Amino acid sequence: MSLLRQRVAALRPLRQSCRAAGLATRADTSNLAFFDDLSGTPPPSTNPPLDDSSSFPQPSITMDPEDTGPPKGEAYPLNPIKVNESKSAEIAQGKLQQSVYAIYCKSNKSNTIVSATRPSGHILRTYSGGAMGFKGANRSSYEAGYQSCVAAFKVLEKAMETEKDPKWQLYLNGRGQGRDACLKAVVSTEGQVLKHRLVKVIDKTPIKIGGTRSKKMKRR
């Protein structure tokens, strides 16, 4: 009995706050009197039962349509063009030119680096002024660049022997003496085999516009 009194005492502040706010309660006043007089029995309630479905309408649940794959009919062409197969067939017939070989020549104030690459971009061999036996400041000389290009030409000629009609491109980067040496090697007797297979010469030297402050001029 003492436990029931404690629960009733805990519910009384809630009942008083509801009455102070003016909220309508669905319980009968005679039912509220039951909590004040525990000796009596609660009278039967005269209020109608609550109908939650009428006061709170249930939202309608819609299911996503079943995925039946891509649309059929006029949405897609009846005879789709297979680009990959047609391109591979033209390459096999020789109508389209495949990727070409390349030689990259990077020349700066301290060295000259020449690389021969496959059409896929993999490097066949790399030569530089230091690899050709030049030391110190001679690595960036004209002769060092010339010998590096000639060595790269020999590697490229050997790699292009198995091709039917190979082509190659020349990429130049930098303003060192190896730049002129590479161009001279192409038109000389050492580049006579590759000269007529050259399709393009591309200058990739970056041009500085604004940017960070340049280094101080070297004093001697």
Secondary structure by P-SEA (a helix, b strand, c coil): caaaaaaaaaaaaaaaaaaaaccccccccccccccccccccccccccccccccccbbbbbbbbcccccccccccccccccccaaaaaaaaaaacccccbbbbbbbbbcccbbbbbbbccccccccccccccccccccccccaaaaaaaaaaaaaaaaaaacccccccbbbbbccccaaaaaaaaaaacccccccccccccccccbbbbcccccccccccc
